[in-house]
Amino acid sequence: MPSSSAPEQDTARPAAAGDVLADPMRVATARRLLSEVSGHAAYDRLSGLAARLVGAGHAKITLFTDEDVVVGGHGLPPGVVGGPALLTGALSAMVVSSGAPLAVADARADERVGGLPAVTSGQVGSYLGSPLITASGHVVGVLALYDAHPRAWTDDEAELLRQLAAPVVAELELAAANADVTWSERRLGVALEASSVGIWEVDLRRGFIDWDERSAAIFGFDRATRVPMDRLFAEHVHPDDQAAAQRIMEQAIEARAEYSLEIRVVRRDGPTRWIVCRGRVLTDPAGEPERILGTVLDVTDARSEADTRLAAVQRAAAIAEVAAQVAGATAISELADITLRGAEVLGAESGGIAVLDPDGTGARLYLGGRLIDAVRAGTQEELTGTGLPLELDDELPTQYTARTGERVLLPSAAEGAARFPAMAQVTEVLHVHALASLPLVVEGRLLGSFAVYWTTDHAFDDEDLRLLDGLAAQIALSVSRLQADAARATAVTAMTEANQRLALLAEAGRVLSSTLDIDEQLQRLARLVVPRLGDWCWIVTTDDHGRLQESASSHRDPARRDEVAAYVRRMLHAVTDDGAPRLVYRTGQPLVIPELSPERMAMSLADEDARAALLALAPAAAAAVPLTSRGQTVGVLCLLNEAVRGAHSAADVDTAVEIGRRAGMALHHSRLYGQQRELADALQRSMLTEPPDSEHGRIVVRYVPAAEGAEIGGDWYDAFLQAGGATVLAIGDVVGHDTRAAAAMGQVRGLLRGISYSGGGTPAEVLGEVDRALSGLSLRTMATALVARLEPQGDGEPLLLRWASAGHPPPVLVDADGSVRLLGGETADLLLGVAPGCHRQDHTVPLAPGSTVLLYTDGLVERRDRDIDAGTDQLLAVLRACADLPLDELCDQVLEHMFLPDAEDDVAVLALRLN
């Protein structure tokens, strides 16, 4: 069939070409096959066969790695084989990319290849290529036919070429496989030679074994040897191993399986050797055992080394086990038994550890379990986990080593008694014969000694000393660690307690500064120190006349706090001069009572009921400290503990004294603040007169000072009648919060009242005159102000409200129908004291009967957590809700909803309701 009718899948797929050609697995496979091509003869024959069968002028076999490489061909010019396929490389790329045959009948007329140089030059007029596909599925090259003139390729020709491609691939893979086998044999030989592994083969039918040179050398032969099987076991296998070896081999033959055995063999020259022999039973086509193929390895030296290593490993394991357990020890008393488990490898019986005291004047001895039992049996002495006190003398090896750092080795009881006479008694009681005492040293620092003993004589060799030194090193490290841990724990405890005291003092400072209400301060303080410093407490202070009064109390059990408070009230009426409150107040010194006896209670309290109340609270210890300020005692704090808690520590008393100083200072400041606050409030209110009676309606005023601080505020209000009888309303706020602001407020208020009364001008004129007066009188202050005047109109006409603002919040009008609105939407004029002589503007609005006008300072609507616009909206909402209330109640509701208890600014409110 002509190629023009070939299916579309035979064509290349350019979109995927790059993917296939660059596939790393495909490229690697092609390179491997190309590297093993030993010559082109076979490929020339296969390509020539294809050309002759089809009748083509040219045939070519190429491997496509990164480029198309010719490995064989027919009808090709000299020098092409072995080089790149320059002529047909692009066509090969299309075959490799598609993985399918490519048939081109007329290359010049085929748009797929018509533009290729090989076609335009006239060298390729027709082309038939079949992919070379390996068993792994990778396309590694092409078997191609081509002619210079067009020709139609039939389906039979395409199929023939595809079938011829299979032997080409087989030839390529065979060459690669042969190369792998050759290299494997070489590597196997090198490996066997290096490892001294011999290879042998048993012929089961003829009954002999063939040894290679390495196998024969193991048995004492100098070359490869054949030995009959009956002589193998009789002459070359150790008699004790013959039966077992024969049994294992027979079982493997029966099971057609592999086997392995380790036996002794007898060399021709007499010595016995250990070998490891492995074999595999091979069968004939009928499944009958035919041969055994195996290996043999001489392991005599390895076994000897293994025995030596085993002993060393056992000792190392003992030290490793001891090291692991010692590292986890939590007390020195645990170390003796742990380390003696390592010494048991040497046959030791027991021993002990002596650890020097921190001051180096003595030591403590910790005994192993067996030694503890022997000491108890021999001396009837009770031993504890804290060890026995040990004097640092030269009587016995343990303390001698702990004192001097010298190692002592006593192989026998006689040598021990000769060097240390006291050892004779130890031998008699504990049956000690041999003893080793080693120093515990870490970084040149002597920590004590480690002693181990035997109940028989024992000669110490180098291995013994290495093990004992290793144990001593492990013990020394653990002793050092445990001592460091103990010191660290003590330091951490001290630091923790110090931090807790500092935290308590910081918390006390916060409590004492959180409010200016001294009663609240002291009550919070009482609950803070209980239970940190005591189980319960009380605080008494002095009043203005120096008399003690109850201020606060607390109990760790909330249910008993009322009981403590009741006792304190009784105590103040019954306490004697020897009682803690009066004694500490009189002396100004702390009073610590570690044991609060009934006699001490009776001496302190004259009233029996008060003593009974105290006994019911079961105090066992007390500590009372003064509350001092500027060298004066202003109160007493008393901490009491129950019997379980015991006496107060020195640190607790010191902390309580410091708290007393801080509480005394806070009490002093609170009283000073109260006095200043009362004076400030009295001064402030003295400047705010009662409003006059007006024929037009009722006037109500309110003033609320700021909740925090002792400063005098600058907010003020005023209402008075002008000389002509008009009612004037005024409100303002001087910038600042101090006595100067209050004085300036009084001056501004006085100027405004005088100028308005005498001049009778409009509100804008009055504010202008006040502004000029402030400048002329050199009163350097700024203030907001709003002045309003009620002006009657003709008969039947409503009253007119005329007002002017100097930077003050606008007034609010509540109509008789309950509607609420701000007056004056435009920007207010400048504050007073900013630009004297600036133009000020009057505003007017008619007031219907029953209307209400509300004037206020900015503290009502502006807060730190709310801007003035949000505050104004809230004020309007409150006024809408209570518009129908009487004027006094309306003002109270406004303050209740708008003024917070913790407000930082004072507030003045002035309200007028028309008849």
C-alpha positions in Angstrom: 0.0 0.0 0.0 1.4 3.4 -0.9 2.8 5.5 2.0 0.4 8.3 1.2 -2.4 6.3 2.8 -0.3 5.7 6.0 -2.3 6.5 9.2 -1.8 9.8 11.0 -0.1 8.1 14.0 2.9 7.4 11.9 3.7 11.1 11.6 5.8 13.0 14.2 4.1 14.9 16.9 6.1 18.2 17.2 4.3 19.3 20.4 5.6 16.3 22.3 9.0 16.0 20.6 11.0 17.9 23.1 9.5 15.9 25.9 10.6 12.5 24.5 14.0 13.5 23.2 15.0 15.1 26.5 13.6 12.3 28.7 16.6 11.5 31.0 15.8 7.8 31.3 15.6 7.4 27.5 18.8 9.3 27.0 20.6 7.2 29.7 19.5 3.9 28.1 20.7 5.0 24.7 24.0 6.1 26.1 24.5 2.8 27.9 23.9 0.8 24.7 26.1 3.1 22.7 29.0 2.7 25.2 28.9 -1.1 24.8 29.0 -1.2 20.9 32.2 -3.0 20.3 32.1 -2.8 16.5 29.9 -2.1 13.5 30.1 -5.4 11.7 27.0 -6.9 13.1 25.0 -3.8 12.5 26.4 -3.5 8.9 25.1 -7.0 8.2 21.6 -6.3 9.7 21.3 -3.0 7.8 22.5 -4.6 4.6 20.0 -7.3 5.0 17.2 -4.8 5.3 18.4 -2.9 2.2 18.6 -6.0 0.1 15.2 -7.3 1.1 13.5 -4.1 0.4 15.6 -3.0 -2.5 16.7 0.3 -1.0 20.0 2.0 -1.9 20.9 3.1 1.6 20.3 1.6 5.1 21.4 3.0 8.4 21.2 2.0 12.2 21.5 4.9 14.6 21.4 5.4 18.3 19.8 8.7 19.4 21.3 10.1 22.6 21.6 13.9 22.6 22.2 13.5 18.9 21.8 10.8 16.2 25.0 8.5 16.1 25.5 5.9 13.3 26.5 2.5 14.6 26.2 0.5 11.3 24.9 0.9 7.7 24.8 -0.1 4.0 25.6 2.0 1.0 27.1 4.8 3.2 30.1 6.9 2.3 33.4 6.0 4.2 33.7 7.6 7.7 30.0 7.9 8.3 29.8 4.9 10.7 30.7 6.0 14.3 29.8 9.7 13.7 26.7 11.8 13.8 23.9 11.1 11.3 24.1 14.5 9.6 22.0 13.6 6.7 19.0 11.9 8.4 19.3 13.2 12.0 16.2 15.3 11.8 14.2 12.4 10.4 15.4 10.1 13.2 14.3 12.7 15.7 10.8 12.5 14.3 10.8 8.7 14.6 12.1 8.7 18.2 9.7 11.5 19.2 6.7 9.7 17.8 7.8 6.1 18.8 6.2 4.9 15.5 7.4 4.1 11.9 7.8 7.1 9.6 7.2 6.5 5.8 7.9 9.3 3.3 7.3 8.5 -0.3 8.2 11.8 -1.9 10.2 13.9 0.5 10.0 17.1 -1.5 6.2 16.9 -1.7 5.8 16.1 2.0 5.3 19.2 4.1 6.6 17.5 7.2 10.2 17.1 5.8 10.2 19.1 2.5 12.3 21.9 4.0 15.0 19.7 5.5 18.5 20.3 4.0 18.9 16.5 3.2 15.7 16.8 1.0 16.4 20.1 -0.6 19.9 19.0 -1.6 18.4 15.9 -3.4 20.2 13.3 -1.2 17.0 12.0 0.4 14.0 11.6 -2.0 12.2 8.9 0.0 12.6 7.6 3.6 11.3 4.7 5.7 12.3 4.5 9.4 11.4 2.1 12.2 12.1 2.9 15.9 14.5 0.7 18.0 12.5 0.0 21.2 14.2 -1.7 24.2 12.5 -4.1 26.6 12.1 -1.2 29.0 10.0 0.6 26.4 12.5 3.4 25.6 13.0 4.4 22.0 16.8 4.5 21.7 17.4 4.8 17.9 16.2 4.1 14.4 16.6 1.5 11.6 16.2 3.6 8.4 16.1 3.1 4.6 16.3 5.9 2.1 16.9 6.7 -1.6 17.6 9.8 -3.5 14.5 9.3 -5.7 10.9 9.1 -4.6 9.4 5.6 -4.1 6.2 4.3 -2.5 6.8 2.1 0.6 4.4 -0.8 1.0 2.9 -2.0 4.3 4.9 -5.2 3.9 8.1 -3.3 3.6 7.2 -1.3 6.7 6.4 -4.4 8.6 9.6 -6.1 7.4 11.6 -3.2 8.7 9.8 -3.2 12.0 10.6 -7.0 12.4 14.3 -6.4 11.5 14.4 -3.7 14.2 13.9 -6.3 16.9 17.2 -8.2 16.2 19.0 -4.9 16.1 17.8 -4.1 19.6 18.6 -7.7 20.7 22.2 -7.3 19.4 22.6 -4.0 21.2 21.3 -5.4 24.5 23.3 -8.6 24.2 26.5 -6.5 23.9 25.6 -4.5 26.9 24.7 -7.7 28.9 28.1 -9.3 27.9 29.9 -6.3 29.1 28.0 -6.4 32.5 28.8 -10.1 32.9 32.5 -9.5 32.2 32.7 -6.7 34.8 30.7 -8.7 37.3 33.1 -11.6 37.0 36.1 -9.3 37.5 34.5 -7.6 40.5 33.6 -11.0 42.0 37.1 -12.3 41.6 38.5 -9.2 43.3 36.0 -9.4 46.1 36.7 -13.1 46.7 40.4 -12.5 46.7 40.2 -9.6 49.1 37.9 -11.4 51.5 39.8 -14.8 51.3 36.6 -16.6 50.5 37.1 -19.9 48.8 34.7 -21.6 46.4 34.0 -25.3 46.3 31.7 -27.7 44.4 30.4 -31.1 45.4 29.5 -33.7 42.7 26.8 -35.7 44.5 26.6 -38.4 41.9 30.4 -39.1 41.8 31.0 -38.3 45.4 33.9 -35.8 45.5 34.4 -32.2 46.3 36.5 -29.7 44.2 38.3 -26.9 46.1 39.7 -23.8 44.4 43.1 -22.5 45.6 41.6 -20.4 48.4 39.5 -23.3 49.7 42.4 -25.7 49.5 44.8 -23.3 51.3 42.4 -23.3 54.3 43.0 -27.1 54.6 46.8 -26.9 54.1 47.0 -27.6 50.4 49.0 -25.3 48.1 46.8 -25.7 44.9 43.3 -26.5 43.9 42.4 -30.0 45.0 39.7 -32.7 44.5 38.9 -34.8 47.6 36.5 -37.8 47.9 33.6 -37.0 50.2 34.3 -39.9 52.6 37.8 -38.6 53.2 36.5 -35.1 53.6 34.7 -35.8 56.9 37.1 -38.5 58.1 40.3 -36.6 57.6 39.6 -32.9 57.5 36.6 -32.3 59.8 37.2 -32.2 63.6 35.8 -35.4 65.2 33.5 -33.4 67.5 31.9 -31.7 64.6 31.6 -34.5 62.0 28.2 -35.8 63.0 26.6 -32.3 63.1 28.1 -31.3 59.8 27.0 -34.4 58.0 23.5 -34.1 59.4 23.1 -30.4 58.3 24.3 -31.3 54.8 22.0 -34.3 54.4 19.0 -32.2 55.6 19.8 -29.5 53.0 20.1 -32.2 50.2 16.8 -33.6 51.2 15.1 -30.2 51.2 17.0 -29.0 48.1 17.9 -25.9 50.1 20.7 -23.7 51.3 22.6 -24.3 54.5 25.3 -22.7 56.7 27.5 -24.1 59.4 30.4 -23.2 61.6 32.8 -26.1 62.3 36.4 -26.9 63.2 38.6 -28.4 60.5 42.0 -30.1 60.8 44.7 -28.9 58.5 47.2 -31.3 56.8 50.0 -29.8 59.0 48.0 -30.5 62.2 46.5 -27.2 63.6 42.8 -26.8 64.0 40.9 -24.0 62.4 37.4 -22.6 62.5 35.6 -22.1 59.3 32.2 -20.9 58.1 30.8 -22.9 55.3 27.8 -22.0 53.2 26.3 -24.1 50.4 23.4 -24.3 48.0 22.0 -27.6 46.6 21.5 -27.6 42.8 19.1 -30.0 41.0 19.0 -31.5 37.5 16.0 -31.0 35.1 14.1 -33.8 36.9 14.5 -32.0 40.3 17.0 -34.5 41.7 20.0 -33.2 43.7 23.0 -33.1 41.5 25.6 -30.6 42.9 26.3 -28.4 45.9 27.9 -25.1 45.2 29.3 -23.1 48.1 31.9 -20.9 49.8 34.2 -21.3 52.8 35.9 -18.7 55.0 38.5 -19.2 57.7 37.2 -17.4 60.9 39.7 -18.6 63.4 41.4 -15.3 63.9 38.1 -13.5 64.0 36.8 -15.9 66.8 39.9 -15.3 68.8 39.6 -11.6 68.5 35.9 -11.9 69.3 36.6 -13.7 72.5 39.1 -10.9 73.5 36.6 -8.3 72.5 33.8 -10.1 74.4 35.7 -9.7 77.6 36.4 -6.1 76.9 32.8 -5.5 75.8 31.5 -7.1 79.0 33.6 -4.7 81.0 32.7 -1.8 78.7 29.1 -2.7 79.0 29.4 -2.7 82.8 30.8 0.8 82.7 28.3 1.9 80.1 25.4 0.5 82.2 26.8 2.2 85.3 27.3 5.5 83.4 23.7 5.5 82.3 22.4 4.7 85.7 24.7 7.1 87.4 23.7 9.9 85.0 20.1 9.4 86.2 20.9 9.3 89.9 19.1 11.9 91.9 21.0 11.5 95.2 24.6 10.7 96.2 23.2 7.8 98.4 22.2 6.0 95.2 25.7 6.0 93.7 27.3 3.4 95.9 25.0 0.5 94.8 25.0 1.6 91.1 28.7 1.8 90.7 29.3 -1.5 92.6 27.4 -3.3 89.8 30.3 -2.4 87.6 32.8 -3.6 90.1 31.1 -6.9 90.3 32.7 -7.7 86.9 35.9 -8.0 88.9 34.3 -10.1 91.6 34.0 -7.3 94.2 31.6 -7.7 97.1 30.6 -4.2 98.0 32.0 -0.8 98.9 31.2 2.8 99.5 31.6 6.5 98.6 33.1 9.2 100.8 32.1 12.8 99.8 33.9 15.8 101.2 31.8 18.4 103.0 31.7 21.8 101.3 34.1 23.3 103.9 36.6 20.4 103.5 36.8 19.7 107.2 35.0 16.4 107.1 33.2 13.9 104.8 30.1 11.7 104.7 30.3 8.0 103.9 27.6 6.3 101.7 27.7 2.5 101.8 26.6 -0.1 99.3 23.7 -2.3 100.1 25.6 -5.4 101.1 28.0 -3.3 103.2 25.1 -1.6 104.9 23.7 -5.0 105.9 27.1 -6.1 107.2 27.6 -2.9 109.3 24.1 -3.2 110.8 24.8 -6.9 111.7 28.2 -6.1 113.1 27.6 -2.8 114.9 23.8 -2.6 115.4 24.1 1.0 114.1 21.2 2.5 112.2 22.2 4.0 108.8 20.3 6.7 106.9 20.3 8.0 103.4 22.2 11.1 104.5 25.4 9.0 105.1 27.7 8.6 108.0 29.9 11.4 109.3 33.6 10.6 108.5 36.6 12.2 110.1 39.4 13.0 107.6 42.2 11.0 109.3 44.6 8.3 108.1 43.1 5.4 110.0 41.4 3.7 107.0 42.0 3.8 103.2 38.7 5.5 102.4 39.3 8.7 104.4 43.0 8.6 103.6 42.3 8.8 99.9 39.5 11.4 100.4 42.1 13.6 102.3 45.2 13.1 100.1 43.8 12.2 96.7 46.1 9.1 96.6 45.0 5.7 95.2 45.3 2.8 97.7 45.5 -0.8 96.5 45.5 -3.6 99.1 45.6 -7.1 97.5 45.3 -9.0 100.8 44.2 -8.7 104.4 47.8 -9.0 105.6 48.9 -6.0 103.4 45.9 -4.0 104.5 46.6 -4.5 108.2 50.3 -3.8 107.7 49.6 -0.4 106.1 46.4 0.5 108.0 46.3 -1.3 111.4 42.6 -0.4 111.8 41.9 -2.7 108.8 42.4 -5.7 111.0 39.1 -4.9 112.8 37.4 -4.2 109.5 38.5 -7.6 108.3 37.2 -9.3 111.4 33.8 -7.6 111.2 33.2 -7.3 107.5 35.5 -10.1 106.2 37.4 -7.6 104.0 40.5 -9.0 102.4 41.4 -7.0 99.3 40.4 -3.3 98.9 40.9 -0.6 96.4 40.4 3.1 97.3 40.4 5.6 94.4 40.1 9.4 94.5 37.1 11.2 93.0 38.6 14.1 91.0 36.9 16.5 88.6 39.0 19.1 86.8 41.7 18.8 89.5 39.3 19.2 92.3 39.2 16.4 94.9 35.6 15.5 95.8 36.2 12.4 97.9 37.0 8.7 97.4 35.5 5.5 96.1 36.3 2.2 97.9 35.5 -1.3 96.8 36.4 -4.5 98.6 36.7 -8.3 98.1 36.2 -11.0 100.6 39.1 -12.9 99.1 42.6 -11.9 98.1 42.7 -10.1 94.7 45.7 -9.2 92.6 45.1 -6.0 90.6 46.1 -6.0 86.9 46.0 -3.2 84.4 42.5 -4.1 83.1 41.2 -4.0 86.7 42.7 -0.6 87.3 41.3 0.7 84.0 37.8 -0.4 85.0 38.1 0.9 88.5 39.4 4.3 87.2 36.5 4.4 84.8 34.0 3.8 87.6 35.7 6.4 89.8 35.5 9.0 86.9 31.8 8.3 86.5 31.2 8.6 90.2 33.2 11.9 90.4 31.2 13.4 87.5 27.9 12.4 89.1 28.9 13.7 92.5 30.0 17.0 90.9 26.7 17.2 89.0 24.6 16.4 92.1 26.5 19.0 94.2 26.1 21.5 91.4 22.4 20.6 91.1 21.9 21.0 94.9 23.8 24.4 94.8 21.7 25.5 91.8 18.5 24.4 93.5 19.4 26.3 96.6 20.2 29.4 94.5 17.1 29.0 92.4 15.0 28.7 95.6 16.6 31.8 97.0 16.2 33.7 93.7 12.6 32.5 93.5 11.8 33.6 97.0 13.5 36.9 96.3 11.6 37.4 93.1 8.4 36.5 94.9 9.1 39.1 97.5 9.9 41.7 94.9 6.7 40.7 93.0 4.8 41.1 96.3 6.3 44.5 96.9 5.6 45.6 93.3 2.0 44.3 93.7 1.7 46.1 97.0 2.9 49.3 95.3 0.3 48.8 92.6 -2.5 48.2 95.1 -1.5 51.2 97.2 -1.5 53.5 94.1 -4.6 52.1 92.4 -6.9 54.3 94.4 -6.8 57.3 96.7 -9.4 55.8 99.0 -7.2 54.7 101.9 -9.8 52.2 103.3 -9.9 50.5 99.9 -6.1 50.6 99.7 -5.6 48.9 103.0 -8.3 46.3 102.5 -6.7 45.3 99.1 -3.3 45.2 100.9 -4.7 42.9 103.6 -5.9 40.5 101.0 -2.6 40.7 99.1 -0.4 39.7 102.0 -2.7 36.8 103.0 -1.7 34.0 102.5 1.7 35.0 101.1 3.1 36.3 104.4 0.6 35.0 106.9 -2.5 32.9 107.4 -4.5 36.0 108.5 -3.8 39.6 109.3 -5.2 42.9 110.5 -4.3 46.6 109.9 -5.0 49.4 112.3 -4.3 53.1 111.7 -4.5 56.3 113.7 -7.3 58.9 113.3 -6.8 62.7 113.5 -6.5 62.5 117.3 -3.9 59.7 117.3 -6.4 57.0 118.4 -6.1 53.5 116.9 -8.9 52.4 114.6 -9.7 49.3 112.6 -8.8 49.7 108.9 -8.6 46.3 107.3 -8.3 42.6 107.9 -8.3 39.3 106.0 -8.1 35.5 106.4 -6.9 32.8 104.0 -10.3 31.2 104.5 -12.9 33.7 103.0 -15.5 32.2 105.4 -13.6 33.4 108.4 -12.9 37.0 107.3 -15.9 38.4 109.2 -14.7 36.5 112.3 -11.3 38.2 112.0 -12.9 41.6 111.6 -15.1 41.0 114.7 -12.0 40.1 116.7 -10.1 43.3 115.6 -13.0 45.5 116.8 -12.9 43.7 120.2 -9.1 43.9 120.3 -9.0 47.7 119.9 -11.1 48.1 123.0 -9.2 45.6 125.1 -5.6 45.8 124.0 -3.0 46.7 126.7 0.1 48.7 126.4 2.0 45.4 125.9 -0.2 44.4 123.0 1.2 44.4 119.5 -0.8 47.4 118.2 0.2 49.8 121.0 3.7 48.4 121.5 4.6 48.7 117.8 2.9 52.1 117.4 4.8 53.4 120.5 8.2 52.1 119.5 8.0 52.2 115.8 9.9 48.8 115.7 8.8 45.4 114.4 7.6 42.8 116.9 8.1 39.1 116.1 6.6 36.5 118.4 7.7 33.0 117.2 5.4 31.2 119.7 2.2 33.0 120.7 1.5 31.4 124.1 -1.8 31.8 126.1 0.3 33.8 128.6 1.4 36.3 125.9 -2.3 36.6 124.8 -3.4 37.3 128.3 -0.7 40.0 128.7 -1.9 41.7 125.5 -5.7 41.5 125.9 -7.4 42.5 129.2 -10.9 41.4 128.0 -11.7 37.7 128.3 -14.1 37.8 125.3 -11.4 39.3 123.2 -9.0 36.5 124.3 -11.6 33.9 123.5 -12.1 35.4 120.0 -8.3 35.3 119.5 -8.0 31.7 120.7 -10.8 30.7 118.3 -8.6 31.9 115.4 -5.8 29.6 116.7 -2.7 31.8 116.1 0.6 30.1 116.8 3.0 32.9 115.7 2.8 36.6 115.0 4.8 39.4 113.4 3.7 43.1 113.7 5.4 45.9 111.7 4.8 49.6 111.8 3.3 51.7 109.0 5.6 54.6 108.9 5.8 57.9 107.0 8.5 60.5 107.4 9.7 59.0 110.6 6.2 58.8 112.1 4.2 55.7 112.8 0.7 56.0 111.4 -0.5 52.4 111.8 0.4 48.7 112.4 0.2 45.6 110.2 0.1 42.3 112.1 0.6 38.9 110.4 -0.5 35.7 112.2 0.3 32.1 111.4 -1.4 28.9 112.5 0.6 26.0 113.9 1.0 24.2 110.6 2.8 27.2 109.1 4.9 28.0 112.1 6.9 31.1 112.8 7.6 33.8 110.3 10.9 33.7 108.5 13.3 36.6 108.6 12.7 37.2 104.9 8.9 37.4 105.5 9.4 39.9 108.3 11.7 42.1 106.1 9.2 42.0 103.3 6.4 43.0 105.8 8.6 45.9 107.1 9.0 47.2 103.5 5.3 46.9 102.9 4.7 48.8 106.1 6.9 51.7 104.8 5.0 51.8 101.5 1.6 51.5 103.2 2.5 54.3 105.6 3.6 56.6 102.8 0.4 55.8 100.9 -1.7 56.5 104.0 0.1 59.9 104.4 -0.4 60.8 100.8 -4.1 59.7 100.9 -4.7 61.9 104.0 -2.9 64.8 102.4 -4.9 64.3 99.2 -8.1 64.2 101.1 -7.3 67.5 102.8 -6.3 69.1 99.6 -9.4 67.8 97.8 -11.7 69.1 100.5 -10.0 72.5 100.3 -10.1 72.5 96.5 -13.7 71.5 96.4 -14.7 74.2 99.0 -12.7 76.9 97.1 -14.3 75.8 93.8 -17.8 75.8 95.1 -17.3 79.2 96.8 -16.8 80.7 93.4 -20.0 79.2 92.0 -23.0 81.1 93.4 -26.6 80.1 93.4 -28.5 81.2 90.4 -31.0 84.1 90.8 -34.8 83.9 90.4 -35.9 84.9 87.0 -39.3 86.0 86.0 -39.0 84.1 82.8 -38.4 80.6 84.2 -36.3 78.4 86.5 -32.5 78.1 86.4 -30.8 74.9 87.7 -27.0 74.5 88.0 -24.7 71.5 88.7 -21.0 71.1 89.3 -19.2 67.8 89.6 -15.4 67.7 90.3 -13.1 65.2 88.6 -12.8 61.9 90.2 -9.0 61.7 90.2 -6.4 64.3 91.3 -6.4 67.1 93.8 -6.2 69.9 91.3 -8.8 72.7 91.3 -10.7 72.7 88.1 -11.3 75.6 85.7 -15.0 75.0 84.9 -17.5 77.6 86.0 -21.0 78.8 85.5 -22.9 82.1 86.3 -26.4 83.5 86.1 -27.3 87.1 87.0 -29.5 90.0 86.0 -28.2 92.9 84.1 -28.9 96.5 85.2 -31.7 96.6 82.8 -33.3 93.5 84.1 -32.3 91.0 81.4 -31.3 87.5 82.6 -27.8 86.6 81.6 -26.5 83.0 81.6 -22.7 82.3 81.3 -20.5 79.2 81.4 -16.9 78.6 80.7 -13.7 76.6 81.1 -10.2 78.1 81.8 -7.4 76.2 80.2 -5.4 74.2 82.9 -6.1 72.2 86.1 -4.3 73.8 89.0 -4.5 76.7 91.5 -3.5 79.2 88.9 -6.3 78.0 86.6 -8.7 78.3 89.5 -7.5 81.9 90.2 -7.8 82.7 86.5 -11.3 81.2 86.4 -12.3 83.6 89.3 -10.9 86.6 87.5 -12.5 85.7 84.1 -15.8 85.0 85.8 -15.6 88.3 87.8 -14.7 90.4 84.7 -17.5 88.9 82.7 -20.1 89.5 85.4 -18.9 93.1 86.0 -18.7 94.0 82.3 -22.0 92.4 81.5 -23.8 94.0 84.4 -22.4 97.5 84.1 -22.2 97.7 80.3 -25.4 95.9 79.4 -24.0 94.9 76.0 -24.9 91.9 73.9 -23.2 88.6 74.6 -20.7 89.2 71.7 -19.9 92.7 73.0 -19.4 91.3 76.5 -17.0 88.6 75.3 -15.1 91.2 73.3 -14.8 93.5 76.3 -13.6 90.6 78.5 -11.1 89.6 75.9 -9.7 93.1 75.8 -9.7 93.4 79.6 -7.7 90.2 79.9 -5.1 91.6 77.5 -5.0 95.0 79.1 -4.7 93.6 82.6 -2.0 91.2 81.5 -4.0 88.2 82.6 -2.2 85.6 80.6 -4.8 82.9 80.4 -7.1 81.3 77.8 -10.6 80.2 78.3 -13.7 79.1 76.5 -16.9 80.8 77.4 -20.5 81.1 76.3 -22.8 84.0 77.2 -26.5 84.0 76.6 -29.2 86.6 77.4 -33.0 86.4 77.5 -34.6 89.3 75.7 -38.4 89.9 75.9 -40.2 90.8 72.6 -43.5 92.5 72.0 -46.8 91.3 73.4 -47.5 87.8 72.3 -44.0 87.4 70.9 -41.8 84.6 72.3 -38.7 85.4 74.3 -35.5 85.7 72.3 -32.3 83.9 73.3 -29.2 85.8 72.2 -25.8 84.2 72.7 -22.2 84.3 71.6 -19.5 81.6 72.0 -15.8 81.9 72.5 -14.7 78.4 71.5 -17.2 76.8 73.8 -19.5 73.7 73.1 -22.8 74.9 71.6 -26.0 75.1 73.7 -28.7 72.5 73.4 -32.4 73.5 73.0 -35.1 71.1 74.1 -38.4 72.3 72.7 -41.6 71.9 74.7 -42.7 69.0 72.3 -39.5 67.1 73.3 -37.5 67.7 70.2 -33.8 68.3 70.8 -31.3 70.3 68.7 -27.9 71.9 68.9 -27.9 75.7 68.5 -25.4 77.4 66.1 -24.1 75.0 63.5 -21.3 77.2 62.3 -17.8 77.3 63.9 -17.6 79.1 67.2 -15.4 82.2 67.6 -11.9 82.1 69.1 -11.1 81.4 72.7 -10.7 84.3 75.1 -7.0 85.3 75.4 -6.0 84.3 71.9 -6.6 87.4 69.7 -8.1 90.4 71.6 -10.1 92.7 69.3 -11.2 89.9 67.0 -14.8 90.2 65.7 -17.3 88.2 67.7 -20.8 87.3 66.5 -24.2 87.1 68.3 -26.7 84.3 67.5 -30.4 84.4 68.3 -33.2 81.9 68.5 -36.8 82.4 69.7 -37.8 80.3 72.7 -41.4 79.0 73.0 -42.9 78.6 76.5 -41.8 75.4 78.2 -38.5 75.3 76.2 -35.3 74.2 78.0 -31.8 75.5 77.2 -28.8 73.5 78.4 -25.3 74.9 78.7 -22.4 72.6 79.7 -18.6 72.3 79.7 -16.6 69.9 77.5 -16.0 67.4 80.3 -19.6 66.3 79.8 -19.2 65.1 76.2 -15.5 64.6 75.7 -13.5 61.7 77.3 -10.3 59.9 76.5 -12.2 56.9 75.1 -14.8 58.9 73.2 -14.5 61.9 70.9 -16.6 65.1 71.3 -18.9 64.3 68.4 -19.9 60.9 69.8 -20.3 62.4 73.2 -22.6 65.2 71.8 -24.7 62.6 70.0 -25.1 60.7 73.3 -26.1 63.9 75.1 -28.8 64.6 72.6 -30.1 61.1 72.9 -30.2 61.3 76.7 -32.1 64.7 76.5 -34.7 63.2 74.2 -35.2 60.3 76.6 -35.8 62.6 79.6 -37.2 65.8 78.0 -40.4 65.7 79.9 -38.8 65.3 83.4 -38.7 68.2 85.9 -35.6 70.4 85.3 -33.7 69.1 88.5 -34.3 65.5 87.5 -33.3 66.2 83.9 -30.0 67.6 85.0 -29.4 64.6 87.3 -30.2 62.2 84.6 -27.8 63.9 82.2 -24.9 63.6 84.7 -25.8 60.0 85.6 -25.6 58.9 82.0 -22.8 61.2 80.8 -20.4 61.6 83.7 -18.3 58.5 84.6 -17.1 58.0 88.2 -13.5 57.9 87.0 -13.7 61.0 84.8 -10.5 63.0 84.6 -12.2 66.4 84.0 -14.7 68.3 86.1 -18.1 69.3 84.6 -20.4 72.4 85.0 -24.0 72.3 83.8 -26.5 75.2 83.6 -30.1 74.7 82.5 -32.9 77.2 82.0 -36.6 76.1 81.5 -39.1 78.8 80.5 -42.4 79.2 82.3 
